[in-house]
């Protein structure tokens, strides 16, 4: 008689489990349909807004997925182009693969909506005869609204051409955030940018020199020129009054992270005129490494090479003695860095042990 008793009891447990799973599946399907409708609405609104702002967008059909562990809508391919106009003085283009809006239930429960660009991405911007090309194997974006956006990319390539010298920069483990203030009044912050990368290869330096960096950090803000800037493109330099560079720093790849090179300062826009401050920690070691590399030393201008040699001769650091950071103000006019001859002359004429 014991066997039927246990059989009936386990059968009841199985029925309860089946009922729970069936109810869960029904609820999951209901939530999935609701989420899909919301995601499709968001995607269509974004495409409509882009077209209203002068973008020509072409996509493959939108398809759904994610059930039962989440919800997402995805375009297999998408391309967008923008022609320059009076209000938006730039040409731009973008082509991407696997553009997915949404994700797992856990990601959808967060305050920011995930956008995954899982395939190859390519973008180009032409602004005032300068060309910037961006390539990335994948890109992750999350946003709460159009005013706050975070991004990350395992690898990213930036190429500069046109009126700019041909340069190509590679980054690894890049992440950052854009914060936009559309209603900013004059002199208030209109756009804020922060970014960080574990590696930066091919970073351009003055005198045609490039180098590899690590632990690169960027923090900057752009203030509005006037209250009428709200409706203008973020790429329109005339809509900004000042660029406030709070931090642009990195360490040479061949040295420890304690060796930092940092730029801070402010520039007026669109003239791109102002003053930057260059600060270098453990500069003596960095200058020695620079002059010990023939491929770099040969590309330095004679005046810069002579300045570094004199600095190294005048500045001696005793073993165990703490080296003070080296700082110098750098004037900038029309986007070009100008040598500060009086400051360099004063620096070279000093008698000191460590700057």
Number of C-alpha atoms within 10 A of each C-alpha: 5 6 7 9 10 11 10 11 10 12 12 12 11 12 11 12 12 12 12 12 12 12 12 13 14 12 12 17 16 12 17 21 15 12 19 23 16 13 20 19 11 13 18 12 12 12 17 13 12 15 15 10 12 14 18 15 17 13 16 12 10 15 13 17 16 15 18 14 12 20 25 25 22 23 19 17 18 17 18 18 18 19 14 13 10 6 10 17 15 19 17 18 18 18 18 23 22 18 23 22 23 25 21 15 19 9 15 16 10 11 11 16 18 21 20 19 23 17 15 15 21 17 18 19 20 18 19 11 13 14 18 20 18 18 19 21 17 21 21 17 19 21 17 13 11 11 12 15 18 19 18 20 19 16 17 20 17 16 16 18 15 13 11 11 12 11 15 18 18 19 24 19 15 22 19 18 19 17 17 20 17 18 15 19 17 18 15 19 23 24 20 18 17 18 18 23 22 17 20 25 17 15 15 15 9 9 11 12 15 16 15 18 24 23 19 22 19 18 18 18 21 26 24 28 23 16 15 13 21 18 11 14 15 17 13 15 19 16 24 24 23 24 23 19 19 16 16 19 21 26 24 20 17 13 14 10 13 11 20 22 22 21 20 18 18 20 22 19 21 17 15 18 19 19 18 20 16 17 17 21 18 16 21 23 12 19 15 13 14 16 16 11 10 10 11 16 16 12 12 18 13 10 9 13 17 12 16 17 14 14 20 18 10 17 17 15 15 10 6 6 9 10 17 14 16 15 16 15 17 18 17 20 14 14 14 10 15 12 13 13 10 9 12 13 11 9 16 16 11 12 10 12 13 19 18
